Structures are given as C-alpha cells and as structure tokens.
C-alpha cells in the first residue's frame, strides 16, 4: 500500500509541470508585423509585391508571406517570436535580400509584439538591351551575352534578329560581352577562295581585350538600349605542345582557360602526349595537363601562360607531377611566433595564396606547431604545382613573412612548387619590422565611408589579393605586417559585389580609384582611398 501514495505524489508533480507549461504557453502571445513597400526613388507605394518573412536563409523553420495591397500595405499575424529575415519581390524592381542594407530587412519579434511601421524601399530595376552582329553586319543568333557590373550581373541569349535584353539590374557601371558557341575543331579546307570565319568573344563596342571594353552607367529604373556588339573575327590559330611523364598514366587531358586549373577548353591529345588546341580563346590564358594513374592518383602539370592572339603558339612542354599532399617545413625565427604572451589554444596558421587565382578564394592553410614546424599533409586537400604567396595569420604587429627558402628565390614570400615539393624541408623566414598603411575611405561626396579594403600585388595579373579588411564607420582602415614591395589598394562599397566577381574588365573600372603604393621595411605609410561613384 505504500506504493500508492508515492504514485499520487509523482502524478501530482507531472500534472503540475504540465499546468506550468500550459500557463507559460498561454503567456506567449503571437506577434504581428505590418508595413508598407514603396518605390525607393519616387516614394510611391507598390502593389502586388510579395513579402516573405523567414527564420534563416535556408527557411528550415517555417516562413510567413503576404501580398501588398493597392496602397502597398502588408500584414502578417500569428507570427511566432524570433529573429526573421525579410525579402521582397516585385516585377520591375530589384529584389531585396538579407544581404542588402535596407532598414528593417532583419527584425527580431518578441512575444505579443506588434510592429506596424516597417518600411521597405525597393529600387527600380534597370535594363540593358541591344544586338550582336557579325563583322559584315549580319545578326548573330543564339550568341551568349554577359552583362556584368560593380553591383549586379546577368546573361541573355540573342534571338533570330541578334537582339538581347537583360533586365532586373541594379544601378551601376556595366560591361557587355558576347560570344558565339565555339567548336575546338580542325579548320575547314576551302577551295572556293573564301575564308572560314573565326568569331571570338568580343566586348562592347568591339574589342577582344576586356581591359579595353567601354563601360556604360545604368541609372535606377532606366534602360540602356541599342548596345551593339560587333563580334571580331581573328585568324585561326593553334596552341600545341607535348605532355611528358606519362608513364603508368591511364588517362590524360589538356586544359586551357583564363584561370589556371579552372577547366574550360580541352585540347585533342595523341598517344605520344602531343596535343593541339585549335581556335583557342584569344588573349591571356593558361594551359596545363591533368592525368590519372590506374590506382586513381591525380597528376597535374604546372600551368603555362599563353597569349595566342592572332599567332600560333607551340613547343609547350607540360610535365605531369603528382599533386602535393604533404611536405614538411618550419617557420623561423621561433621567437617571432609569440603572440604577445597571450594564452590561447589556437595555433598560428600559415596561409598559401595561389597566385593568379586569388579572386576566387584559392587559399589553403596549415597550423604551425609550437616548435615552428608544419606539414602540408594537415591541409586535408592537395596543392597544385604552382606559385603561392605566403602569409601568417595572428602574428604580433609588425611581424611578416619575409622570404621562403628551399622552394623560392629566398628574397620574397613566394613558395614555388612548379617542380613539385623539394626533398628538403621548406624554411619560411619571418621579419620583425613589417610595413603598415592606413588612411580614410571617402565616398564621391568626400564623406567618410565604410567599405571593404583590398590589398593586391601590383603585378601583371592585377587581381592577387594578399590581405583584406574593412574600414570603420568613420572610414578609418589600417593594414599591418606588410612585406616590402609594390601594392595596389582598393576600397569597394559594401553595396558592390564581392571581389570574387571582379575580372579584367571590372578591374579597369576600379583602377580609377585604386592607389598604388611602394612599402619599404618598417614604413608607416598614409593613403586615403575613394569609392567608385555611380
């Protein structure tokens, strides 16, 4: 009988817990949110806009939606408390997203909270249209047209009249380039006296060099029409050479692209390793080989720079090498690795930036052990046989990577793995008196501005980012621990696309506001920066 009172006690506790939970849930009243969607330029209300409210960008926790009335108003009731992102879509306007900086685009709602003043401003979308023609003025059908700018990008296919339209664009500077589908095949044999056309990628108005393209300024809600791109026809040329070290290689291919190891065009390959690529893309490119053994081991050659504009390029040698998965090294002197005496479980990291590809984030890193040693096998991935710029994150102020010995010239912080990893350990030398550059970022009106700051190597490629930061709300920025050398400084507005979208053409636009500096050892340079105006 003693068990019965115990059972009653347990039951009472359970029921009390249930009642408490029900009472707590009754106290949690749903929130509501109301607001208006307006034209950012005119201030007029926008009807038929879709307002979407959700917990996170992956919409894994449910979402709410509403359509604006003729007065631009929307209302959502019965919303659970939490932090939400708000997106708005409306035909003819640039869609808002969590990445925009519009006021009210992200809101935290409390239990029972009633939000009735949310104002969302949509920017009228612009449009760029035109046509693509052959050199003789004939329309080019099914040509691909890329429109890309500092704040947006788009693509279209031409119709049977050669016309294209790219809409939904944010205001800003834009380039337009077109390309007809190309076949890397042998040139035709013609006996009628005619010449086979070789239409190549061409940028507005009619240049094969993206750096010579003409940008156009698109205003909010405007249309730039009559953009005429007249494709260039160049002499048919070939790129040829041979792949070596093919013993025990089961399959091999040769690739050709504007960026090394970004597979785009492939060449025909003979059994003896010789290859020919007909009608290659014009301008500055890279060619490299890729192979696999029967055991599945990946091999790559170092990339070779090629400029095939109007002329044949031959005698290229591409020796295959196993990709680099391990390699020992050390950072010295060890005393410079100390981090101001701070006690932290995190180790310093050695970063490898593959040159001529940094705008796409080709970076790898390894942890540096307490004794200064490191090994590439801790990367978790392979490294290509290429050149890398080295930096160390978390070093004391003023400490920088001075040089690399064993796989470099010993004079600069560049690791050269184009011949594979050396037999002896690589030695990364640190310097104690690195340079520094600081200044203020200003907009086109001369006001201090918040921006993303990029430090690039001032080399022939022009897109190698070695350090990046952000300026504060007061526009101040500072970059420390710089190795002596030539650099290019660039400030990009937070409204602009990430630097990963910047190519040769866009860089010519940013060159208008880029600043070139030469930093000596221990120098503290001052350099103010300007934002690109729209």
C-alpha positions as CSV (number, residue, x, y, z in Angstrom):
1,X,0.0,0.0,0.0
2,X,3.0,2.3,0.4
3,X,3.4,2.5,-3.3
4,X,0.0,4.2,-3.8
5,X,1.0,7.5,-2.0
6,X,4.2,7.6,-4.0
7,X,2.4,7.2,-7.2
8,X,0.0,10.0,-6.3
9,X,3.0,12.3,-5.5
10,X,4.6,11.5,-8.8
11,X,1.4,12.1,-10.7
12,X,0.9,15.4,-8.9
13,X,4.4,16.6,-9.9
14,X,3.8,15.6,-13.6
15,X,0.4,17.4,-13.7
16,X,2.0,20.5,-12.0
17,X,4.6,20.5,-14.8
18,X,2.0,20.2,-17.5
19,X,-0.1,23.0,-16.0
20,X,3.0,25.2,-15.7
21,X,3.9,24.6,-19.3
22,X,0.4,25.3,-20.5
23,X,0.4,28.5,-18.4
24,X,3.7,29.5,-20.0
25,X,2.4,28.9,-23.5
26,X,-0.7,30.9,-22.7
27,X,1.6,33.8,-21.8
28,X,3.4,33.5,-25.1
29,X,1.2,35.5,-27.5
30,X,2.0,35.6,-31.2
31,X,3.5,38.7,-32.7
32,X,2.3,40.6,-35.7
33,X,4.0,42.7,-38.3
34,X,2.6,45.3,-40.7
35,X,4.3,47.7,-43.1
36,X,4.5,49.2,-46.5
37,X,6.6,48.6,-49.6
38,X,7.5,51.7,-51.6
39,X,9.4,52.8,-54.6
40,X,12.8,53.9,-53.3
41,X,13.2,56.7,-55.9
42,X,9.6,58.2,-56.1
43,X,8.3,57.1,-52.7
44,X,5.1,55.7,-54.3
45,X,3.5,52.6,-52.7
46,X,4.0,49.3,-54.6
47,X,1.1,47.0,-55.0
48,X,1.4,43.2,-55.7
49,X,4.8,42.9,-54.0
50,X,5.5,39.5,-52.3
51,X,6.8,40.0,-48.8
52,X,8.5,36.9,-47.3
53,X,9.4,36.5,-43.6
54,X,11.5,33.6,-42.5
55,X,13.8,32.5,-39.7
56,X,17.0,31.8,-41.6
57,X,18.3,31.9,-45.1
58,X,17.6,28.2,-45.6
59,X,14.0,28.5,-44.5
60,X,14.3,25.4,-42.2
61,X,12.0,26.8,-39.5
62,X,8.9,27.8,-41.5
63,X,8.0,31.1,-43.0
64,X,5.3,33.7,-43.4
65,X,4.2,35.6,-46.5
66,X,1.9,38.4,-47.7
67,X,1.0,40.3,-50.9
68,X,0.8,44.1,-50.7
69,X,-2.5,45.9,-51.3
70,X,-3.1,48.7,-53.8
71,X,-1.8,51.1,-51.1
72,X,1.4,49.0,-50.8
73,X,0.4,47.7,-47.3
74,X,1.0,44.2,-46.0
75,X,0.1,42.4,-42.8
76,X,1.2,39.2,-41.1
77,X,-0.4,38.0,-37.9
78,X,0.1,34.9,-35.7
79,X,3.9,35.1,-36.1
80,X,6.0,33.2,-33.5
81,X,8.6,35.2,-31.6
82,X,12.1,35.1,-33.1
83,X,14.6,36.8,-35.4
84,X,13.5,37.0,-39.1
85,X,14.9,38.0,-42.4
86,X,12.6,39.8,-44.8
87,X,12.7,39.6,-48.6
88,X,10.5,41.3,-51.1
89,X,10.0,40.5,-54.8
90,X,8.2,42.7,-57.3
91,X,8.3,42.7,-61.1
92,X,10.3,45.7,-62.3
93,X,12.2,46.1,-59.1
94,X,15.5,44.8,-57.6
95,X,14.5,42.1,-55.1
96,X,15.6,42.8,-51.5
97,X,17.6,40.1,-49.7
98,X,19.3,39.5,-46.3
99,X,22.5,40.8,-47.9
100,X,21.1,44.2,-48.6
101,X,21.4,47.0,-46.0
102,X,17.8,48.3,-46.2
103,X,16.4,49.4,-42.9
104,X,14.1,46.8,-41.4
105,X,15.3,43.9,-43.6
106,X,16.1,41.9,-40.4
107,X,13.8,42.1,-37.4
108,X,13.6,40.4,-34.0
109,X,10.0,39.9,-32.8
110,X,9.1,39.4,-29.1
111,X,6.1,37.6,-27.7
112,X,3.0,39.6,-28.4
113,X,4.9,42.4,-30.2
114,X,3.0,44.4,-32.8
115,X,5.2,46.0,-35.4
116,X,3.2,48.4,-37.5
117,X,5.8,50.7,-39.0
118,X,8.1,48.5,-41.2
119,X,9.0,50.4,-44.4
120,X,10.7,48.5,-47.2
121,X,12.1,50.5,-50.1
122,X,12.6,48.7,-53.4
123,X,15.0,50.1,-56.1
124,X,13.5,50.2,-59.6
125,X,15.4,47.7,-61.8
126,X,17.2,48.8,-64.9
127,X,17.7,47.0,-68.3
128,X,20.4,46.8,-70.9
129,X,19.4,45.7,-74.4
130,X,20.9,45.6,-77.8
131,X,22.1,43.2,-80.6
132,X,25.1,41.2,-81.6
133,X,26.3,41.3,-85.2
134,X,29.0,39.7,-87.3
135,X,31.7,41.9,-88.8
136,X,29.6,42.3,-92.0
137,X,26.5,43.4,-90.0
138,X,24.6,40.1,-90.1
139,X,22.7,39.2,-87.0
140,X,24.2,36.5,-84.7
141,X,21.6,34.1,-83.3
142,X,22.0,32.2,-80.0
143,X,25.0,34.2,-79.0
144,X,25.6,34.4,-75.3
145,X,25.7,37.9,-73.9
146,X,27.1,38.6,-70.4
147,X,26.3,41.9,-68.7
148,X,28.4,42.4,-65.6
149,X,28.9,45.4,-63.3
150,X,30.1,46.5,-59.9
151,X,26.7,45.8,-58.3
152,X,25.0,43.2,-60.4
153,X,25.2,40.8,-63.4
154,X,23.0,39.0,-65.9
155,X,23.0,36.9,-69.0
156,X,20.9,36.5,-72.2
157,X,20.8,34.6,-75.4
158,X,20.2,36.5,-78.7
159,X,17.1,35.8,-80.8
160,X,17.0,35.3,-84.6
161,X,17.5,39.1,-85.0
162,X,20.6,39.1,-82.9
163,X,18.7,41.0,-80.2
164,X,19.1,40.6,-76.4
165,X,17.6,42.0,-73.2
166,X,19.0,41.7,-69.7
167,X,16.6,43.1,-67.0
168,X,16.3,43.3,-63.2
169,X,19.6,45.1,-62.9
170,X,20.7,47.3,-60.0
171,X,22.0,50.8,-60.9
172,X,25.8,50.9,-61.5
173,X,28.5,50.5,-64.1
174,X,28.3,47.7,-66.6
175,X,30.2,45.9,-69.3
176,X,28.7,43.8,-72.0
177,X,30.5,40.9,-73.8
178,X,29.2,38.4,-76.3
179,X,30.4,35.1,-77.6
180,X,29.1,32.6,-80.2
181,X,29.3,29.0,-79.4
182,X,32.8,27.8,-80.4
183,X,34.0,24.4,-81.6
184,X,37.6,23.5,-81.0
185,X,37.9,21.5,-84.3
186,X,40.2,21.4,-87.2
187,X,39.9,24.4,-89.6
188,X,37.9,23.7,-92.8
189,X,39.6,23.1,-96.1
190,X,38.1,25.5,-98.6
191,X,38.9,25.7,-102.3
192,X,36.4,28.4,-103.3
193,X,38.6,31.3,-102.2
194,X,36.5,32.1,-99.1
195,X,38.0,32.2,-95.6
196,X,36.5,30.4,-92.6
197,X,35.3,33.0,-90.0
198,X,36.7,32.7,-86.5
199,X,34.3,34.8,-84.4
200,X,35.8,35.3,-80.9
201,X,34.5,36.7,-77.6
202,X,34.0,40.4,-78.0
203,X,33.2,43.2,-75.6
204,X,31.3,46.4,-76.3
205,X,31.7,48.1,-78.5
206,X,34.1,45.8,-80.5
207,X,37.2,44.7,-78.6
208,X,38.6,41.3,-77.8
209,X,40.6,42.8,-74.9
210,X,38.3,43.0,-71.8
211,X,40.6,45.7,-70.5
212,X,39.7,47.9,-73.5
213,X,35.9,47.5,-73.1
214,X,33.7,50.6,-72.7
215,X,31.6,50.6,-69.5
216,X,28.1,52.1,-69.5
217,X,26.4,53.7,-66.5
218,X,22.9,52.4,-65.8
219,X,20.6,54.6,-63.7
220,X,17.9,53.3,-61.4
221,X,14.9,52.1,-63.4
222,X,16.4,53.2,-66.7
223,X,17.1,51.2,-69.9
224,X,20.2,51.4,-72.0
225,X,19.2,50.3,-75.4
226,X,21.0,50.0,-78.8
227,X,24.1,48.4,-77.3
228,X,25.7,47.0,-80.5
229,X,28.4,44.4,-80.1
230,X,30.1,43.6,-83.4
231,X,32.0,40.3,-83.0
232,X,35.6,40.3,-84.1
233,X,37.0,37.7,-86.4
234,X,40.6,36.7,-85.9
235,X,42.9,34.4,-87.9
236,X,42.6,30.7,-86.9
237,X,45.5,29.7,-84.8
238,X,46.5,26.8,-82.7
239,X,48.2,26.1,-79.4
240,X,50.4,22.9,-79.4
241,X,52.9,21.1,-77.3
242,X,53.6,17.8,-75.5
243,X,52.7,16.2,-72.2
244,X,55.6,14.3,-70.5
245,X,56.0,12.0,-67.6
246,X,53.1,9.9,-68.8
247,X,54.5,6.5,-67.8
248,X,51.8,4.5,-66.0
249,X,49.2,7.2,-66.6
250,X,45.9,5.8,-67.7
251,X,44.1,8.9,-68.8
252,X,45.4,12.4,-69.7
253,X,43.7,15.7,-70.8
254,X,45.0,19.1,-71.6
255,X,43.0,22.2,-70.5
256,X,43.0,25.8,-71.5
257,X,41.4,28.7,-69.6
258,X,41.8,32.3,-68.4
259,X,42.5,31.0,-64.9
260,X,44.8,28.1,-64.1
261,X,43.0,24.8,-63.1
262,X,39.6,26.2,-64.0
263,X,38.8,23.6,-66.6
264,X,37.1,25.3,-69.6
265,X,38.5,24.2,-73.0
266,X,40.2,20.9,-73.8
267,X,42.7,20.0,-76.5
268,X,43.0,16.9,-78.6
269,X,45.7,14.6,-77.3
270,X,47.7,11.9,-79.2
271,X,49.1,8.7,-77.6
272,X,52.6,10.1,-77.7
273,X,51.5,13.0,-75.5
274,X,51.4,15.7,-78.2
275,X,48.4,18.0,-78.2
276,X,46.8,20.6,-80.4
277,X,44.1,23.1,-79.4
278,X,42.5,24.8,-82.4
279,X,40.7,28.2,-82.2
280,X,41.7,28.9,-78.6
281,X,40.2,31.9,-76.8
282,X,42.1,35.0,-77.6
283,X,44.2,37.0,-75.1
284,X,46.0,35.9,-71.9
285,X,45.3,32.3,-70.8
286,X,46.8,29.3,-69.1
287,X,47.3,25.8,-70.4
288,X,48.0,22.7,-68.2
289,X,47.7,18.9,-68.2
290,X,45.9,16.6,-65.9
291,X,46.3,12.8,-65.6
292,X,45.2,9.8,-63.5
293,X,47.1,6.6,-62.9
294,X,45.4,3.2,-62.8
295,X,45.4,3.5,-59.0
296,X,43.5,6.8,-59.3
297,X,46.4,9.0,-58.3
298,X,45.9,12.6,-59.6
299,X,48.7,14.2,-61.6
300,X,48.9,17.8,-62.8
301,X,51.4,19.9,-64.7
302,X,52.3,23.5,-63.7
303,X,50.3,26.0,-65.7
304,X,52.0,27.7,-68.6
305,X,50.9,31.3,-69.6
306,X,49.9,31.7,-73.2
307,X,48.9,34.6,-75.4
308,X,47.5,33.3,-78.6
309,X,46.0,36.4,-80.1
310,X,46.5,36.1,-83.9
311,X,49.5,33.8,-83.7
312,X,50.3,30.1,-83.3
313,X,51.9,29.1,-80.0
314,X,53.9,25.9,-80.0
315,X,56.6,23.8,-78.2
316,X,54.8,23.9,-74.9
317,X,56.1,21.2,-72.5
318,X,53.8,20.1,-69.7
319,X,55.5,17.5,-67.4
320,X,53.0,15.7,-65.2
321,X,53.7,15.6,-61.4
322,X,51.8,14.0,-58.5
323,X,49.7,16.6,-56.8
324,X,51.2,17.8,-53.5
325,X,49.6,16.2,-50.4
326,X,52.4,16.5,-47.9
327,X,55.6,18.4,-47.4
328,X,57.5,19.4,-44.2
329,X,58.6,22.9,-43.3
330,X,59.3,25.2,-40.5
331,X,58.8,28.9,-39.7
332,X,61.7,30.8,-38.1
333,X,62.9,32.5,-36.0
334,X,60.7,30.9,-33.5
335,X,60.7,33.8,-31.1
336,X,58.8,35.9,-33.6
337,X,55.9,33.4,-33.4
338,X,55.0,34.5,-29.9
339,X,51.6,36.2,-29.8
340,X,52.2,39.0,-27.2
341,X,52.2,36.4,-24.4
342,X,48.5,35.7,-24.8
343,X,47.3,32.3,-23.6
344,X,45.3,30.7,-26.4
345,X,44.6,27.2,-27.5
346,X,44.5,28.3,-31.1
347,X,47.7,27.9,-33.1
348,X,49.0,30.3,-35.7
349,X,48.1,29.5,-39.3
350,X,50.3,29.6,-42.4
351,X,48.3,30.7,-45.4
352,X,49.0,29.7,-49.0
353,X,47.6,32.0,-51.7
354,X,47.8,30.5,-55.2
355,X,48.8,33.4,-57.5
356,X,46.7,34.4,-60.5
357,X,43.6,32.9,-58.9
358,X,43.1,34.7,-55.6
359,X,39.9,36.4,-56.6
360,X,38.1,33.1,-56.5
361,X,39.5,32.3,-53.0
362,X,42.2,29.8,-53.9
363,X,43.6,29.8,-50.4
364,X,44.8,27.0,-48.1
365,X,46.2,27.0,-44.6
366,X,48.0,24.8,-42.2
367,X,48.6,25.1,-38.4
368,X,52.0,25.9,-37.2
369,X,53.2,23.7,-34.3
370,X,54.6,25.2,-31.1
371,X,58.1,24.5,-32.3
372,X,57.5,26.3,-35.6
373,X,57.2,23.2,-37.8
374,X,54.3,22.4,-40.2
375,X,53.4,19.8,-42.7
376,X,51.1,20.1,-45.8
377,X,49.5,16.8,-45.1
378,X,47.4,18.6,-42.5
379,X,45.7,20.6,-45.3
380,X,43.1,17.9,-45.9
381,X,43.4,18.6,-49.7
382,X,46.1,18.6,-52.4
383,X,48.0,21.6,-53.7
384,X,48.6,22.2,-57.3
385,X,52.2,22.6,-58.7
386,X,52.0,26.4,-58.9
387,X,53.3,29.5,-57.1
388,X,52.0,30.6,-53.8
389,X,52.2,33.8,-51.7
390,X,52.6,33.1,-48.0
391,X,51.3,34.9,-45.0
392,X,50.8,34.0,-41.3
393,X,47.6,35.0,-39.5
394,X,47.8,36.1,-35.9
395,X,51.4,37.3,-35.8
396,X,52.3,40.2,-33.5
397,X,52.1,43.7,-35.0
398,X,54.9,44.3,-37.4
399,X,55.9,40.7,-37.9
400,X,55.6,39.4,-41.5
401,X,56.7,36.6,-43.9
402,X,60.0,37.9,-45.4
403,X,61.1,35.1,-47.7
404,X,60.9,31.4,-48.5
405,X,64.0,29.2,-48.8
406,X,64.1,25.7,-50.4
407,X,61.3,26.4,-52.9
408,X,61.7,30.0,-53.8
409,X,64.3,32.7,-54.6
410,X,64.9,33.4,-50.9
411,X,64.1,37.1,-51.5
412,X,60.3,37.3,-51.3
413,X,57.4,35.5,-49.6
414,X,56.6,33.2,-52.6
415,X,56.7,29.4,-52.5
416,X,57.4,27.9,-55.9
417,X,56.0,24.4,-56.3
418,X,56.0,24.2,-60.1
419,X,58.7,21.5,-59.9
420,X,56.9,19.7,-57.0
421,X,57.8,19.9,-53.3
422,X,61.5,19.9,-52.6
423,X,63.2,17.0,-50.8
424,X,64.5,19.2,-48.0
425,X,62.0,21.0,-45.7
426,X,60.9,24.4,-46.7
427,X,62.0,27.3,-44.4
428,X,59.7,30.3,-44.1
429,X,61.6,33.3,-42.8
430,X,59.9,35.9,-40.7
431,X,60.8,39.6,-40.5
432,X,60.2,41.8,-37.4
433,X,59.7,45.2,-39.0
434,X,56.9,44.9,-41.5
435,X,55.3,47.9,-43.2
436,X,52.0,49.5,-42.4
437,X,49.5,51.5,-44.4
438,X,46.5,53.4,-43.0
439,X,44.1,56.1,-44.1
440,X,40.4,57.1,-44.5
441,X,37.9,55.9,-47.1
442,X,35.7,58.6,-48.6
443,X,32.7,58.5,-50.9
444,X,32.2,60.6,-54.0
445,X,31.0,63.5,-51.9
446,X,34.1,63.4,-49.7
447,X,32.3,61.9,-46.7
448,X,34.0,59.2,-44.6
449,X,32.6,55.8,-45.7
450,X,32.5,52.2,-44.5
451,X,34.0,49.8,-47.2
452,X,35.8,46.6,-47.9
453,X,39.6,47.2,-48.2
454,X,41.7,45.0,-50.5
455,X,45.5,44.9,-50.7
456,X,46.6,43.4,-54.0
457,X,50.0,42.7,-55.5
458,X,50.9,45.2,-58.2
459,X,51.8,42.7,-60.8
460,X,50.9,41.9,-64.4
461,X,47.8,39.9,-63.3
462,X,46.5,42.6,-61.0
463,X,43.9,40.5,-59.1
464,X,46.0,38.8,-56.4
465,X,44.5,39.7,-53.0
466,X,47.0,39.2,-50.2
467,X,45.2,41.0,-47.4
468,X,41.7,42.4,-46.9
469,X,40.0,44.3,-44.1
470,X,37.1,46.7,-43.5
471,X,37.1,50.4,-42.7
472,X,35.1,51.6,-39.6
473,X,32.0,53.8,-39.7
474,X,34.4,56.7,-39.6
475,X,36.2,55.5,-42.7
476,X,39.5,54.6,-40.9
477,X,41.4,51.5,-42.0
478,X,44.8,50.0,-41.2
479,X,46.8,47.2,-42.7
480,X,49.9,45.9,-40.8
481,X,52.7,43.4,-41.2
482,X,53.4,44.1,-44.9
483,X,56.4,42.7,-46.7
484,X,58.4,45.3,-48.6
485,X,57.1,45.6,-52.2
486,X,54.7,47.1,-54.7
487,X,51.0,47.0,-53.9
488,X,47.6,48.2,-55.1
489,X,45.0,49.5,-52.6
490,X,41.3,49.4,-53.4
491,X,38.2,50.3,-51.4
492,X,34.9,48.7,-52.5
493,X,31.5,49.8,-51.3
494,X,29.5,47.3,-49.2
495,X,26.8,47.7,-51.9
496,X,29.1,46.4,-54.6
497,X,29.6,42.8,-55.5
498,X,32.2,40.8,-53.7
499,X,35.7,41.0,-55.3
500,X,35.3,37.4,-56.5
501,X,33.1,38.8,-59.3
502,X,35.8,41.3,-60.4
503,X,37.6,40.3,-63.7
504,X,39.9,42.1,-66.0
505,X,37.2,44.4,-67.4
506,X,35.9,45.4,-64.0
507,X,39.4,46.0,-62.7
508,X,39.9,48.6,-65.3
509,X,36.9,50.4,-63.8
510,X,38.2,50.1,-60.2
511,X,41.6,51.3,-61.5
512,X,40.0,54.8,-61.5
513,X,40.0,54.8,-57.7
514,X,42.8,52.3,-57.0
515,X,46.0,53.6,-55.4
516,X,49.5,52.2,-56.0
517,X,52.0,52.3,-53.2
518,X,55.5,51.0,-52.5
519,X,56.1,49.9,-48.9
520,X,59.6,49.7,-47.5
521,X,60.7,47.8,-44.4
522,X,59.2,49.3,-41.3
523,X,57.5,52.1,-43.2
524,X,54.2,53.5,-41.9
525,X,52.5,54.9,-45.0
526,X,49.4,57.0,-45.2
527,X,47.0,56.6,-48.1
528,X,43.4,57.8,-48.3
529,X,41.0,55.9,-50.6
530,X,38.0,56.8,-52.7
531,X,34.9,54.8,-53.6
532,X,33.8,54.3,-57.1
533,X,31.0,56.6,-58.0
534,X,27.7,55.7,-59.7
